Amino acid sequence: MKIERIAQVQIQNALLPGKVIVLYGPRQVGKTTLVKEIQSSVNRRTRLINADELTYREALASQKRQTLDEVLADAELLIIDEAQRVPDIGINLKILIDNHPEVTILATGSASFDLANKINEPLTGRRITFHLYPLSYPELSRFFGPFEARTLLEQWLVWGSYPEIVTCPPHLRARLLGELVGSYLFRDLLELEGVRRADKLVDLLRLLAFQVGQEVSLAELATSLGMNRRTVERYLDLLEKVFVIYRVGGFSRNLRKEVTKNSRYYFFDNGVRNSLIQSFNPLTQRDDVGQLWENFLMTERWKAHTYADRSVNRYFWRTYDQQEIDLIEEEAGRLHGFEFKWKARAMSKTTQEQFLASYPAAELNVISQDNFVEFLR
């Protein structure tokens, strides 16, 4: 089952001579499948190698021009999958590009913090970065059809949109999600950062799973986990860097009444969140539908901005008297506020009045099942 990815055309258009294209994303989102599609689509000599294989990993780490030239062979486009496996990958790619300015390199990596640290400085001015996430709603809608996508919406709110989970038989979803969480999402952390307490990572994520859409106190997390605050901060940072969660801070230009101390955390995939708490009940049997809907819309909006290459600042807004708005976007000096409601209903009049009194030029909208498709375009 082939689901066309929005990023494919964008990446193909960026395959310029002398450039290194870096494709980041969590494990199992389809990076290898995507680069194979690109390889078969471009009209040039290509070579795809997997840095998981020791022979290629050692050759790419050699920093010897002759060895690197042998890896490149006569390729005009060199594709390196799992590039984060190669020590000092940035230096070696720089050597290749410096000596073969007519060549393009496409490198994929799941451990963003590791690959970024190795690539950023050596490839300054030569690098173009893309991200790939679990399947987006527009991608699913284009594949299944708009009507069918709406009928499958509840399924994706519960099971998420990793390609394998979308396409696998229903009876295998829970098992495959469990393996995804246990084997893939933590692999980068445990191998590359020396984190030895996988149980604490899982406990931390479970706490966050129950607090989607709520402000998270690092002090309370530390107390609940029996860890110090600095370690909790480090774990959260690592979990963000391997695309498990992401943070949204509070918005304020009036510190006297607006709350900004804590952050909110969301998951890049609803299925991963539900797997952590082992809850796959249908929406009619859940009391967290609002959280699932908010997490889904926050993440889908993130994907939409990323794939459109739009730079948008994202926040939540809350006052000390408990008025709040789920998402505030700041783009080109303009503010747009969004409240997420599974069932369509108006935003609190008090909330609207208080926010617009401080930010009269802002726009406010409620996003429900009735208009979410437009919100995600």
C-alpha positions as semicolon CSV with decimal commas, in nm:
position;residue;x (nm);y (nm);z (nm)
1;M;0,000;0,000;0,000
2;K;0,167;0,318;-0,121
3;I;0,068;0,645;0,045
4;E;0,219;0,947;-0,130
5;R;0,405;1,180;0,104
6;I;0,379;1,558;0,077
7;A;0,752;1,594;0,140
8;Q;0,854;1,392;-0,166
9;V;0,813;1,668;-0,425
10;Q;0,967;1,925;-0,189
11;I;1,276;1,710;-0,135
12;Q;1,312;1,630;-0,505
13;N;1,302;2,001;-0,587
14;A;1,582;2,060;-0,336
15;L;1,821;1,802;-0,485
16;L;2,071;2,060;-0,605
17;P;2,437;1,995;-0,689
18;G;2,671;2,057;-0,398
19;K;2,393;2,027;-0,137
20;V;2,337;1,779;0,145
21;I;1,968;1,717;0,205
22;V;1,901;1,593;0,558
23;L;1,574;1,414;0,629
24;Y;1,495;1,383;1,000
25;G;1,210;1,193;1,159
26;P;1,121;0,929;1,417
27;R;1,170;0,564;1,343
28;Q;0,918;0,382;1,129
29;V;0,756;0,692;0,974
30;G;0,861;0,587;0,624
31;K;1,194;0,763;0,565
32;T;1,347;0,461;0,390
33;T;1,037;0,410;0,177
34;L;1,039;0,778;0,083
35;V;1,403;0,790;-0,025
36;K;1,350;0,476;-0,234
37;E;1,058;0,648;-0,405
38;I;1,281;0,948;-0,469
39;Q;1,555;0,724;-0,603
40;S;1,318;0,567;-0,854
41;S;1,171;0,904;-0,956
42;V;1,476;1,116;-1,030
43;N;1,645;1,114;-1,368
44;R;2,004;1,074;-1,258
45;R;2,250;0,808;-1,148
46;T;2,180;0,721;-0,785
47;R;2,323;0,500;-0,517
48;L;2,147;0,410;-0,192
49;I;2,344;0,269;0,098
50;N;2,239;0,176;0,449
51;A;2,470;0,298;0,724
52;D;2,338;0,022;0,949
53;E;2,569;-0,206;0,749
54;L;2,914;-0,211;0,905
55;T;3,104;-0,206;0,575
56;Y;2,942;0,119;0,463
57;R;2,954;0,270;0,809
58;E;3,330;0,219;0,834
59;A;3,388;0,348;0,482
60;L;3,182;0,663;0,541
61;A;3,367;0,727;0,866
62;S;3,714;0,688;0,713
63;Q;3,780;1,054;0,618
64;K;3,990;0,911;0,333
65;R;3,913;1,064;-0,003
66;Q;3,986;0,746;-0,197
67;T;3,755;0,535;0,021
68;L;3,479;0,794;0,004
69;D;3,517;0,819;-0,373
70;E;3,477;0,440;-0,395
71;V;3,154;0,464;-0,193
72;L;3,025;0,735;-0,424
73;A;3,131;0,551;-0,740
74;D;2,967;0,724;-1,038
75;A;2,653;0,833;-0,854
76;E;2,516;1,183;-0,907
77;L;2,283;1,136;-0,610
78;L;2,415;0,949;-0,306
79;I;2,148;0,843;-0,056
80;I;2,265;0,744;0,293
81;D;1,996;0,584;0,509
82;E;2,043;0,586;0,890
83;A;2,329;0,833;0,856
84;Q;2,341;0,896;1,231
85;R;2,520;0,561;1,261
86;V;2,834;0,707;1,103
87;P;3,084;0,870;1,341
88;D;3,160;1,232;1,241
89;I;2,925;1,201;0,946
90;G;2,930;1,577;0,883
91;I;3,304;1,594;0,819
92;N;3,289;1,303;0,577
93;L;2,998;1,448;0,384
94;K;3,186;1,778;0,362
95;I;3,486;1,598;0,213
96;L;3,262;1,434;-0,046
97;I;3,083;1,755;-0,143
98;D;3,403;1,960;-0,151
99;N;3,562;1,714;-0,391
100;H;3,248;1,644;-0,594
101;P;3,051;1,969;-0,616
102;E;2,838;1,823;-0,894
103;V;2,698;1,557;-0,656
104;T;2,392;1,574;-0,429
105;I;2,370;1,380;-0,102
106;L;2,046;1,281;0,070
107;A;2,094;1,157;0,428
108;T;1,825;1,027;0,663
109;G;1,842;1,010;1,040
110;S;1,610;0,929;1,326
111;A;1,827;1,049;1,613
112;S;1,794;1,418;1,542
113;F;2,007;1,539;1,831
114;D;2,294;1,312;1,731
115;L;2,282;1,368;1,358
116;A;2,231;1,743;1,399
117;N;2,533;1,777;1,625
118;K;2,748;1,591;1,373
119;I;2,622;1,774;1,065
120;N;2,537;2,135;1,150
121;E;2,880;2,294;1,177
122;P;3,071;2,103;0,906
123;L;2,793;2,158;0,651
124;T;2,714;2,522;0,715
125;G;2,578;2,666;0,391
126;R;2,559;2,327;0,224
127;R;2,269;2,171;0,417
128;I;1,892;2,177;0,351
129;T;1,679;2,016;0,623
130;F;1,342;1,841;0,599
131;H;1,133;1,654;0,856
132;L;0,904;1,354;0,812
133;Y;0,637;1,265;1,068
134;P;0,368;0,998;1,096
135;L;0,115;1,026;0,815
136;S;-0,071;1,357;0,809
137;Y;-0,447;1,387;0,769
138;P;-0,414;1,545;0,419
139;E;-0,193;1,252;0,311
140;L;-0,444;1,002;0,448
141;S;-0,733;1,194;0,293
142;R;-0,565;1,197;-0,046
143;F;-0,506;0,821;-0,027
144;F;-0,839;0,703;0,118
145;G;-1,056;0,983;-0,020
146;P;-1,209;1,279;0,171
147;F;-1,529;1,098;0,274
148;E;-1,352;0,779;0,382
149;A;-1,093;0,982;0,575
150;R;-1,369;1,144;0,780
151;T;-1,519;0,804;0,858
152;L;-1,177;0,679;0,973
153;L;-1,103;0,986;1,187
154;E;-1,198;0,819;1,515
155;Q;-0,969;0,527;1,432
156;W;-0,673;0,760;1,387
157;L;-0,754;0,949;1,707
158;V;-0,712;0,622;1,894
159;W;-0,449;0,434;1,695
160;G;-0,245;0,717;1,546
161;S;-0,101;0,737;1,197
162;Y;0,229;0,554;1,179
163;P;0,227;0,396;0,831
164;E;0,250;0,040;0,960
165;I;-0,036;0,095;1,206
166;V;-0,257;0,253;0,938
167;T;-0,206;-0,037;0,697
168;C;-0,187;-0,340;0,929
169;P;-0,481;-0,571;1,018
170;P;-0,681;-0,437;1,316
171;H;-0,593;-0,730;1,542
172;L;-0,220;-0,647;1,514
173;R;-0,238;-0,275;1,594
174;A;-0,188;-0,296;1,970
175;R;0,103;-0,538;1,941
176;L;0,279;-0,338;1,670
177;L;0,232;-0,012;1,860
178;G;0,378;-0,172;2,170
179;E;0,682;-0,286;1,974
180;L;0,714;0,058;1,817
181;V;0,717;0,226;2,157
182;G;0,940;-0,031;2,324
183;S;1,187;-0,110;2,049
184;Y;1,211;0,194;1,826
185;L;1,123;0,514;2,006
186;F;1,359;0,453;2,299
187;R;1,637;0,289;2,099
188;D;1,809;0,615;2,012
189;L;1,799;0,732;2,372
190;L;1,925;0,411;2,526
191;E;2,202;0,363;2,269
192;L;2,321;0,714;2,196
193;E;2,273;0,904;2,519
194;G;2,354;0,636;2,773
195;V;2,011;0,652;2,937
196;R;1,988;0,336;3,141
197;R;1,652;0,390;3,310
198;A;1,405;0,301;3,041
199;D;1,148;0,243;3,314
200;K;1,175;0,607;3,420
201;L;1,130;0,721;3,062
202;V;0,812;0,517;3,034
203;D;0,685;0,643;3,369
204;L;0,757;1,001;3,265
205;L;0,574;0,959;2,936
206;R;0,277;0,800;3,108
207;L;0,248;1,098;3,338
208;L;0,258;1,328;3,036
209;A;0,001;1,112;2,855
210;F;-0,253;1,183;3,129
211;Q;-0,172;1,555;3,120
212;V;-0,217;1,632;2,749
213;G;-0,360;1,981;2,722
214;Q;-0,268;2,066;3,080
215;E;0,024;2,259;3,220
216;V;0,302;2,037;3,345
217;S;0,500;2,114;3,660
218;L;0,856;1,984;3,641
219;A;0,875;1,988;4,021
220;E;0,569;1,765;4,044
221;L;0,704;1,531;3,779
222;A;1,034;1,502;3,965
223;T;0,856;1,424;4,292
224;S;0,629;1,164;4,132
225;L;0,922;0,991;3,963
226;G;1,165;1,013;4,255
227;M;1,414;1,199;4,036
228;N;1,577;1,538;4,055
229;R;1,440;1,819;3,841
230;R;1,752;1,848;3,627
231;T;1,726;1,482;3,523
232;V;1,358;1,526;3,437
233;E;1,446;1,828;3,222
234;R;1,715;1,627;3,045
235;Y;1,479;1,337;2,977
236;L;1,213;1,572;2,842
237;D;1,468;1,736;2,614
238;L;1,583;1,400;2,480
239;L;1,226;1,282;2,424
240;E;1,162;1,596;2,220
241;K;1,476;1,540;2,015
242;V;1,372;1,188;1,914
243;F;1,025;1,306;1,811
244;V;0,818;1,145;2,086
245;I;0,682;1,466;2,241
246;Y;0,702;1,841;2,190
247;R;0,657;2,138;2,420
248;V;0,430;2,442;2,391
249;G;0,492;2,739;2,619
250;G;0,254;3,002;2,753
251;F;0,185;3,327;2,568
252;S;0,198;3,660;2,746
253;R;0,253;4,028;2,692
254;N;0,085;4,112;3,021
255;L;0,272;3,918;3,289
256;R;0,052;4,039;3,573
257;K;-0,249;3,832;3,475
258;E;-0,121;3,573;3,226
259;V;0,035;3,240;3,324
260;T;0,362;3,145;3,152
261;K;0,561;2,952;3,411
262;N;0,476;2,597;3,302
263;S;0,458;2,431;2,961
264;R;0,226;2,184;2,797
265;Y;0,347;1,868;2,627
266;Y;0,193;1,690;2,331
267;F;0,270;1,364;2,153
268;F;0,368;1,341;1,789
269;D;0,128;1,048;1,757
270;N;-0,197;0,967;1,935
271;G;-0,135;0,594;1,904
272;V;0,195;0,619;2,091
273;R;0,022;0,816;2,366
274;N;-0,255;0,556;2,397
275;S;-0,011;0,266;2,388
276;L;0,175;0,411;2,685
277;I;-0,144;0,407;2,895
278;Q;-0,277;0,090;2,726
279;S;-0,608;0,249;2,634
280;F;-0,750;0,167;2,291
281;N;-1,120;0,186;2,367
282;P;-1,343;0,352;2,106
283;L;-1,437;0,714;2,165
284;T;-1,781;0,623;2,298
285;Q;-1,613;0,446;2,590
286;R;-1,353;0,711;2,677
287;D;-1,342;1,012;2,904
288;D;-1,037;1,167;2,731
289;V;-1,187;1,245;2,390
290;G;-1,109;1,614;2,438
291;Q;-0,743;1,535;2,503
292;L;-0,720;1,307;2,199
293;W;-0,881;1,573;1,979
294;E;-0,651;1,847;2,108
295;N;-0,338;1,636;2,068
296;F;-0,443;1,535;1,716
297;L;-0,514;1,891;1,603
298;M;-0,200;2,037;1,762
299;T;0,019;1,778;1,592
300;E;-0,158;1,791;1,256
301;R;-0,126;2,169;1,255
302;W;0,247;2,127;1,333
303;K;0,282;1,896;1,031
304;A;0,091;2,136;0,808
305;H;0,320;2,426;0,897
306;T;0,632;2,211;0,860
307;Y;0,539;2,078;0,516
308;A;0,439;2,428;0,401
309;D;0,772;2,565;0,533
310;R;0,590;2,824;0,742
311;S;0,756;2,979;1,046
312;V;0,493;3,014;1,318
313;N;0,536;3,065;1,693
314;R;0,299;2,847;1,896
315;Y;0,171;2,901;2,249
316;F;-0,123;2,837;2,478
317;W;-0,288;3,119;2,672
318;R;-0,422;3,112;3,027
319;T;-0,495;3,370;3,293
320;Y;-0,482;3,332;3,668
321;D;-0,864;3,335;3,676
322;Q;-0,866;3,023;3,455
323;Q;-0,957;3,171;3,116
324;E;-0,764;2,982;2,849
325;I;-0,718;2,926;2,476
326;D;-0,564;2,602;2,349
327;L;-0,344;2,742;2,073
328;I;-0,212;3,088;1,995
329;E;-0,019;3,125;1,671
330;E;0,196;3,427;1,605
331;E;0,291;3,478;1,242
332;A;0,425;3,795;1,086
333;G;0,316;3,993;1,391
334;R;-0,044;3,869;1,378
335;L;-0,216;3,658;1,646
336;H;-0,460;3,377;1,575
337;G;-0,625;3,192;1,862
338;F;-0,785;2,847;1,836
339;E;-1,003;2,658;2,081
340;F;-1,045;2,285;2,013
341;K;-1,384;2,124;2,075
342;W;-1,487;1,776;1,960
343;K;-1,849;1,884;1,948
344;A;-1,904;2,225;1,791
345;R;-1,994;2,495;2,041
346;A;-1,901;2,857;2,096
347;M;-1,596;2,974;2,283
348;S;-1,660;3,114;2,629
349;K;-1,772;3,476;2,599
350;T;-1,560;3,571;2,900
351;T;-1,251;3,414;2,742
352;Q;-1,309;3,598;2,416
353;E;-1,363;3,931;2,588
354;Q;-1,055;3,903;2,810
355;F;-0,823;3,797;2,529
356;L;-0,949;4,053;2,277
357;A;-0,933;4,326;2,540
358;S;-0,557;4,268;2,557
359;Y;-0,507;4,180;2,189
360;P;-0,784;4,353;1,991
361;A;-0,631;4,277;1,651
362;A;-0,628;3,900;1,712
363;E;-0,859;3,649;1,546
364;L;-1,029;3,371;1,746
365;N;-1,181;3,051;1,610
366;V;-1,327;2,727;1,745
367;I;-1,205;2,413;1,564
368;S;-1,441;2,115;1,572
369;Q;-1,532;1,821;1,350
370;D;-1,720;2,067;1,130
371;N;-1,420;2,273;1,015
372;F;-1,099;2,091;1,108
373;V;-1,016;1,995;0,747
374;E;-0,980;2,360;0,652
375;F;-0,774;2,418;0,968
376;L;-0,525;2,150;0,855
377;R;-0,476;2,276;0,501
